[in-house]
C-alpha cells in the first residue's frame, strides 16, 4: 500500500496560501502572475521552435515525433502521482523550486548535444523534471483567485503576455533559421520563474491522507472524467500544431522562422481576451455550451490551416487560438476545480494536465510524427479536424447522459460556500 500518514508535528508548522492574511493574498496573486509571465515565456521559447530544431539536426519525422512527445511521456507516467504526493505531503513549494532549476539545467544540456541518442537522454531528463510545473502554477492560481475574488483567467493572462513577447522576440533574433539560442532563453525564463515565485507559501495544509485515495476520488468522478476525455482528444489534435505548424509554414509553404514566431505570437496575443472575459462568458452561457462551441471552432481552425496557400495566411488564422485553446483552458481549469469541490487541488489539475498535455500530446506527437512523412502537413491537419468532429459527438452525448449542466449548478453553489 502506498500511503503517507503524517504526525501532528508535521501537520502544524508550515504556513500555506489559506493561512495568508488578506493583504498578502494580493501579493500572492502578483507572484502567481509574474510566475505565469516568465513560465509561458519559457514555453514560447521552446514549443514553437523545438520540432524545427530537431529537423535541423537531421532527424526523421518519426524521430522528431518521439522527441516532441517526450515531455508528454514524462507527464503521463508520473503527473498524477506527483499531484497526489504533493497534496498528501504539502511539498508543493519544494517541488516547484527543484523542478524549475533542474529543467533549466537539462535545457542547457540539450543545447550542447546533437546525436539522436544523446539528445533523447537529455530531453527525457528535461521532460520528467518539467512534469509538476504546469499543474502547480494552475493550482496556485486557482487557490489564490478563490481567496481574492479574482478569476483564474485574470492571473493566467500574464502568461499570454510573456508568451507573446518571448515568441516574437526570439523569432526576430533567429531570423530565417533556427539555432540553439531558444534553449538558452528557455532556461533563463525558468530561472526567472523560480525567482518570481520564491515568496509563495505551500499550496495546502499537510493532512493525514492516502496518496492513492486522492487519485481514486478524482478518477471516479464521472463529470470530471468526461472533461478529461475531451481534454485528451483536443490535445491529440492540438499537438499537431506544435509538431507540424512550423514545418508546414517553413518547408511546405516557404516561410521563415520569423514568420513562425509571428504566427505563434498572434495566437498568444489573442489568448488575452479569452482570459480577461472568459469568466463572464462562463457565467452567461455555461461551461457545456462553451465547450461545444470550442470544439466546433477547433475543427474549423484545422480545416482552414490545411487549405491556406502561403505562410502569411497562417498568421490571421492564428487568431482562432482565442476561441479554441485559450477559451478551453479558461473553462477547463476552474471547471475541474469546481467539480472536485477543491478537495484535491494538485491531483485534479495534475490529472487534467496529464490527460491533455500528457497522454493527448503523446498520441498527437508520435502519431502525427509517424504520419508526417507519409501524408504531409496539410493532410495531417485534415485528419485532426476529423478527430475533432468525433470529439464533439462524444462530448454532447456524455454531457446529456451525465446531466452536466445540473451537476455544474450544484458544484457552483457548493463552491460559493467556500472562502
Phi, psi and omega per residue, in radians:
X1 nan 2.415 3.103
X2 -1.776 1.886 -3.101
X3 -2.455 2.700 3.075
X4 -2.251 1.749 3.139
X5 -1.813 2.151 -3.020
X6 -1.868 2.631 3.132
X7 -1.445 2.943 3.109
X8 -1.054 -0.661 -3.132
X9 -1.113 -0.651 -3.129
X10 -1.226 -0.512 -3.007
X11 -1.601 0.021 -2.939
X12 -2.120 0.063 -2.921
X13 -1.840 -0.623 -2.917
X14 -1.683 2.319 3.072
X15 -1.231 2.644 3.125
X16 -2.257 3.085 3.086
X17 -0.951 -0.715 -3.105
X18 -1.138 -0.411 -3.105
X19 -1.499 -0.148 -3.055
X20 -1.144 2.419 2.954
X21 -1.154 2.742 -3.000
X22 -0.945 -0.739 3.123
X23 -1.054 -0.520 -3.141
X24 -1.314 -0.360 3.101
X25 -1.058 -0.717 3.126
X26 -1.125 -0.667 3.087
X27 -1.116 -0.721 3.097
X28 -1.119 -0.625 3.108
X29 -1.136 -0.708 3.105
X30 -1.130 -0.708 3.111
X31 -1.096 -0.732 3.091
X32 -1.102 -0.728 3.133
X33 -1.081 -0.822 3.119
X34 -1.172 -0.587 3.047
X35 -1.044 -0.789 3.068
X36 -1.073 -0.716 -3.125
X37 -0.945 -0.920 -3.089
X38 -1.344 -0.631 -3.126
X39 -1.095 -0.778 3.141
X40 -1.381 -0.291 2.878
X41 -1.093 -0.703 3.081
X42 -1.126 -0.784 3.111
X43 -1.026 -0.722 3.141
X44 -1.160 -0.533 3.123
X45 -1.312 -0.375 -3.014
X46 -1.819 -1.030 -2.928
X47 -1.077 -0.793 -3.074
X48 -1.167 -0.418 -2.973
X49 -1.906 -0.259 -2.961
X50 -1.162 -0.692 3.138
X51 -1.146 -0.723 3.087
X52 -1.119 -0.635 3.119
X53 -1.138 -0.762 3.083
X54 -1.061 -0.707 3.086
X55 -1.068 -0.717 -3.114
X56 -1.157 -0.373 3.069
X57 -1.453 -0.025 3.079
X58 1.578 0.298 -3.117
X59 -1.414 2.625 3.127
X60 -1.308 2.983 3.112
X61 -1.034 -0.729 3.127
X62 -1.155 -0.729 3.104
X63 -1.096 -0.718 3.084
X64 -1.063 -0.766 3.134
X65 -1.087 -0.727 3.134
X66 -1.116 -0.832 -3.135
X67 -1.134 -0.699 3.132
X68 -1.128 -0.538 -3.108
X69 -1.423 -0.243 -3.013
X70 -1.049 -0.719 3.048
X71 -1.009 -0.636 3.117
X72 -1.242 -0.623 3.104
X73 -1.093 -0.798 3.096
X74 -1.022 -0.745 3.137
X75 -1.130 -0.771 -3.107
X76 -1.148 -0.633 -3.072
X77 -1.357 -0.501 -3.011
X78 -2.329 -0.146 -3.059
X79 -0.972 -0.947 -3.106
X80 -1.076 -0.612 -3.123
X81 -1.243 -0.656 3.041
X82 -1.031 -0.811 -3.131
X83 -1.050 -0.795 -3.117
X84 -1.168 -0.712 3.120
X85 -1.116 -0.757 -3.135
X86 -1.127 -0.704 3.101
X87 -1.131 -0.682 -3.091
X88 -1.279 -0.629 -3.011
X89 -1.851 -0.168 3.121
X90 1.133 0.712 -3.110
X91 -1.956 0.560 -3.091
X92 -1.008 -0.829 -3.069
X93 -1.168 -0.739 3.120
X94 -1.063 -0.812 3.140
X95 -1.113 -0.718 3.120
X96 -1.011 -0.831 -3.088
X97 -1.153 -0.821 -3.133
X98 -1.100 -0.751 -3.095
X99 -1.125 -0.698 3.135
X100 -1.100 -0.806 -3.107
X101 -1.184 -0.797 -3.123
X102 -1.104 -0.733 3.137
X103 -1.091 -0.707 3.106
X104 -1.079 -0.753 -3.137
X105 -1.138 -0.725 3.135
X106 -1.185 -0.568 3.093
X107 -1.109 -0.712 3.097
X108 -1.113 -0.655 3.093
X109 -1.109 -0.763 3.121
X110 -1.035 -0.622 -3.111
X111 -1.168 -0.267 -3.024
X112 -1.993 0.256 3.072
X113 -2.259 2.840 -3.066
X114 -2.431 -0.413 3.120
X115 -1.258 2.610 -3.054
X116 -1.033 -0.791 -3.082
X117 -1.093 -0.793 -3.131
X118 -1.163 -0.756 3.092
X119 -1.042 -0.753 -3.132
X120 -1.037 -0.752 -3.121
X121 -1.071 -0.849 -3.084
X122 -1.282 -0.593 3.076
X123 -1.148 -0.660 3.091
X124 -1.111 -0.761 3.097
X125 -1.081 -0.765 3.086
X126 -1.037 -0.748 -3.085
X127 -1.058 -0.792 -3.090
X128 -1.269 -0.552 3.102
X129 -1.271 -0.452 -3.119
X130 -1.357 -0.350 -2.939
X131 -0.782 -0.931 -2.990
X132 -1.385 -0.132 -2.878
X133 -1.165 -0.907 -3.052
X134 -1.101 -0.770 3.140
X135 -1.118 -0.634 3.121
X136 -1.150 -0.785 3.114
X137 -1.076 -0.739 3.135
X138 -1.156 -0.676 -3.140
X139 -1.149 -0.764 3.075
X140 -1.060 -0.787 -3.103
X141 -1.089 -0.744 3.136
X142 -1.143 -0.749 -3.129
X143 -1.131 -0.769 -3.141
X144 -1.192 -0.724 -3.136
X145 -1.068 -0.718 3.130
X146 -1.070 -0.582 -3.060
X147 -1.632 -0.139 3.080
X148 -1.933 0.119 -3.086
X149 0.978 0.528 3.071
X150 -1.752 -2.941 3.103
X151 -2.163 2.680 3.067
X152 -0.987 -0.741 -3.096
X153 -1.054 -0.644 3.130
X154 -1.091 -0.770 3.123
X155 -1.225 -0.753 -3.102
X156 -1.159 -0.391 -3.119
X157 -1.087 -0.438 3.055
X158 -1.046 -0.593 3.115
X159 -1.127 -0.627 3.120
X160 -1.148 -0.672 3.098
X161 -1.099 -0.823 3.118
X162 -1.066 -0.735 3.134
X163 -1.085 -0.829 -3.094
X164 -1.021 -0.895 -3.079
X165 -1.149 -0.753 -3.073
X166 -1.190 -0.803 -3.075
X167 -1.203 -0.630 3.125
X168 -1.227 -0.769 -3.125
X169 -1.133 -0.740 -3.138
X170 -1.200 -0.683 3.087
X171 -1.051 -0.704 3.116
X172 -1.161 -0.738 -3.116
X173 -1.150 -0.679 -3.085
X174 -1.443 -0.419 3.106
X175 1.212 -2.283 -3.026
X176 -1.366 -0.586 -3.062
X177 -1.871 2.830 -3.126
X178 -1.814 2.266 3.073
X179 -2.082 3.109 3.141
X180 -1.382 0.110 3.089
X181 -0.949 -0.663 -3.071
X182 -1.141 -0.484 3.120
X183 -1.238 -0.657 3.062
X184 -1.188 -0.673 3.083
X185 -1.098 -0.715 3.105
X186 -0.997 -0.847 3.135
X187 -1.082 -0.747 -3.139
X188 -1.081 -0.736 3.131
X189 -1.140 -0.634 3.110
X190 -1.156 -0.651 3.087
X191 -1.142 -0.686 3.077
X192 -1.129 -0.606 3.043
X193 -1.080 -0.780 3.103
X194 -0.962 -0.830 -3.121
X195 -1.146 -0.757 -3.059
X196 -1.130 -0.586 -3.046
X197 -1.775 0.194 -3.078
X198 -1.025 -0.668 -3.033
X199 -1.413 -0.056 3.141
X200 -1.211 2.486 3.036
X201 -1.390 -3.131 3.034
X202 -1.169 2.732 -2.962
X203 -1.292 -0.739 -3.049
X204 -2.572 2.750 3.141
X205 -1.087 2.544 3.018
X206 -1.406 2.143 -3.105
X207 -2.251 2.654 3.042
X208 -1.003 2.177 -3.104
X209 -2.757 2.737 3.037
X210 -1.595 2.127 -3.058
X211 -1.042 -0.734 -3.140
X212 -1.272 -0.460 -3.112
X213 -1.036 -0.711 3.112
X214 -1.084 -0.703 3.097
X215 -1.095 -0.724 -3.135
X216 -1.134 -0.758 -3.137
X217 -1.016 -0.795 -3.084
X218 -1.265 -0.746 -3.033
X219 -1.305 -0.225 3.071
X220 -1.733 0.075 3.083
X221 -1.478 1.762 -2.971
X222 -1.053 -0.758 3.077
X223 -1.061 -0.651 3.073
X224 -1.124 -0.724 3.127
X225 -1.067 -0.715 3.083
X226 -1.046 -0.768 3.098
X227 -1.052 -0.736 3.133
X228 -1.130 -0.687 3.120
X229 -1.100 -0.789 3.122
X230 -1.103 -0.763 3.121
X231 -1.061 -0.691 3.101
X232 -1.065 -0.862 -3.097
X233 -1.186 -0.683 3.099
X234 -1.083 -0.692 -3.098
X235 -1.287 -0.490 3.016
X236 -0.986 -0.828 3.124
X237 -1.175 -0.811 -3.045
X238 -1.159 -0.510 3.124
X239 -1.023 -0.480 3.129
X240 -1.192 -0.365 3.074
X241 -1.217 -0.867 3.120
X242 -1.176 -0.564 3.110
X243 -1.273 -0.807 -2.866
X244 -2.058 -0.271 -3.041
X245 -1.132 -0.785 3.104
X246 -1.073 -0.755 3.106
X247 -1.130 -0.718 3.118
X248 -1.048 -0.807 -3.118
X249 -1.209 -0.749 -3.018
X250 -1.430 -0.839 -3.042
X251 -1.588 -0.778 -3.087
X252 -1.364 -0.751 -3.038
X253 -1.798 -0.002 3.039
X254 1.325 0.459 -3.135
X255 -1.534 -2.950 -3.098
X256 -2.157 2.928 3.064
X257 -1.074 -0.587 3.112
X258 -1.109 -0.729 3.098
X259 -1.132 -0.646 3.077
X260 -1.068 -0.783 3.104
X261 -1.051 -0.732 3.121
X262 -1.103 -0.746 -3.126
X263 -1.051 -0.803 3.129
X264 -1.225 -0.560 3.090
X265 -1.149 -0.694 3.096
X266 -1.078 -0.758 3.088
X267 -1.012 -0.766 3.139
X268 -1.136 -0.720 3.141
X269 -1.076 -0.662 -3.105
X270 -1.443 -0.010 2.941
X271 -1.214 -0.569 -2.986
X272 -0.985 -0.826 3.116
X273 -1.034 -0.646 3.122
X274 -1.124 -0.723 -3.122
X275 -1.257 -0.632 -3.109
X276 -1.304 -0.741 -3.036
X277 -1.830 -0.039 -3.079
X278 -1.015 -0.691 -3.122
X279 -1.115 -0.652 3.088
X280 -1.144 -0.714 3.124
X281 -1.107 -0.692 3.119
X282 -1.087 -0.774 3.141
X283 -1.123 -0.595 -3.077
X284 -1.422 -0.778 -3.005
X285 -1.872 -0.405 -3.093
X286 1.521 2.715 -3.064
X287 -1.134 -0.673 -3.052
X288 -1.097 -0.848 3.132
X289 -1.120 -0.697 -3.106
X290 -1.191 -0.699 3.107
X291 -1.133 -0.682 3.058
X292 -1.006 -0.805 3.115
X293 -1.082 -0.762 -3.123
X294 -1.045 -0.815 -3.105
X295 -1.101 -0.737 3.120
X296 -1.082 -0.720 3.141
X297 -1.214 -0.577 3.037
X298 -1.036 -0.830 -3.134
X299 -1.041 -0.734 3.107
X300 -1.127 -0.727 -3.127
X301 -1.013 -0.788 -3.122
X302 -1.229 -0.605 3.052
X303 -1.046 -0.774 -3.126
X304 -1.176 -0.733 3.121
X305 -1.034 -0.629 3.125
X306 -1.191 -0.414 -3.001
X307 -1.759 -0.282 -3.022
X308 -1.109 2.465 -3.050
X309 -1.527 -0.414 -3.108
X310 -2.392 2.849 3.135
X311 -1.089 -0.593 -3.126
X312 -1.072 -0.553 -3.138
X313 -1.206 -0.412 -3.140
X314 -1.134 -0.583 -3.032
X315 -1.039 -0.899 3.091
X316 -1.155 -0.503 3.106
X317 -1.093 -0.505 -3.130
X318 -1.146 -0.234 3.054
X319 -1.112 -0.394 3.101
X320 -1.195 -0.166 3.043
X321 -0.993 -0.528 -3.123
X322 -1.069 -0.747 -3.042
X323 -1.771 0.204 3.076
X324 -2.103 -1.608 -3.080
X325 -1.000 -0.894 -3.037
X326 -1.140 -0.788 -3.101
X327 -1.172 -0.686 3.102
X328 -1.124 -0.677 3.128
X329 -1.096 -0.772 -3.091
X330 -1.259 -0.336 3.025
X331 -1.484 -0.840 -2.915
X332 -1.257 -0.691 -3.092
X333 -1.119 -0.914 3.066
X334 -1.142 -0.569 -3.130
X335 -1.123 -0.732 3.103
X336 -1.103 -0.771 3.117
X337 -1.058 -0.708 -3.109
X338 -1.182 -0.817 -3.107
X339 -1.149 -0.511 3.093
X340 -1.451 -0.264 -3.101
X341 1.287 0.285 3.140
X342 1.243 0.278 -3.065
X343 -1.377 -0.590 -3.094
X344 -2.311 1.236 -2.939
X345 -1.065 -0.859 -3.110
X346 -1.243 -0.657 3.126
X347 -1.107 -0.796 -3.131
X348 -1.060 -0.828 -3.128
X349 -1.235 -0.602 3.103
X350 -1.117 -0.703 3.107
X351 -1.188 -0.671 3.075
X352 -1.096 -0.792 3.126
X353 -1.145 -0.689 -3.101
X354 -1.181 -0.784 -3.113
X355 -1.177 -0.575 -3.107
X356 -1.601 -1.250 -3.090
X357 -1.238 -0.253 3.081
X358 -1.622 -1.528 -3.061
X359 -1.087 -0.744 3.129
X360 -1.070 -0.719 3.136
X361 -1.174 -0.644 3.098
X362 -1.053 -0.915 -3.104
X363 -1.081 -0.779 -3.125
X364 -1.160 -0.705 -3.093
X365 -1.296 -0.867 -3.116
X366 -1.233 -0.819 3.108
X367 -1.097 -0.762 3.106
X368 -1.135 -0.688 3.109
X369 -1.100 -0.709 3.110
X370 -1.135 -0.625 -3.140
X371 -1.407 -0.370 -2.997
X372 -0.981 -0.850 -3.112
X373 -1.314 -0.279 -3.085
X374 -1.595 -0.856 -3.020
X375 -1.851 -0.279 -3.095
X376 1.485 2.936 -3.032
X377 -1.213 -0.736 -3.086
X378 -1.101 -0.794 3.125
X379 -1.182 -0.522 3.068
X380 -1.094 -0.701 3.098
X381 -1.168 -0.600 3.084
X382 -1.142 -0.711 3.100
X383 -1.089 -0.728 3.109
X384 -1.072 -0.695 3.124
X385 -1.100 -0.708 3.094
X386 -1.104 -0.699 3.093
X387 -1.066 -0.636 -3.125
X388 -1.194 -0.562 3.049
X389 -1.112 -0.746 3.079
X390 -1.075 -0.723 3.116
X391 -1.037 -0.733 3.138
X392 -1.060 -0.762 3.132
X393 -1.100 -0.783 -3.139
X394 -1.057 -0.771 -3.111
X395 -1.144 -0.769 -3.115
X396 -1.096 -0.730 3.112
X397 -1.153 -0.807 -3.123
X398 -1.104 -0.738 -3.140
X399 -1.106 -0.655 3.131
X400 -1.216 -0.774 -3.110
X401 -1.128 -0.657 -3.071
X402 -1.592 -0.012 -3.077
X403 0.885 0.964 -2.974
X404 -1.057 -0.699 3.134
X405 -1.033 -0.747 3.139
X406 -1.138 -0.759 3.127
X407 -1.055 -0.720 -3.122
X408 -1.206 -0.611 3.084
X409 -1.094 -0.738 3.103
X410 -1.125 -0.748 3.136
X411 -1.096 -0.667 3.104
X412 -1.069 -0.782 3.134
X413 -1.108 -0.688 3.141
X414 -1.145 -0.743 -3.122
X415 -1.189 -0.544 3.108
X416 -1.166 -0.303 3.093
X417 -1.453 -0.147 3.125
X418 -1.496 2.737 3.096
X419 -1.389 nan nan
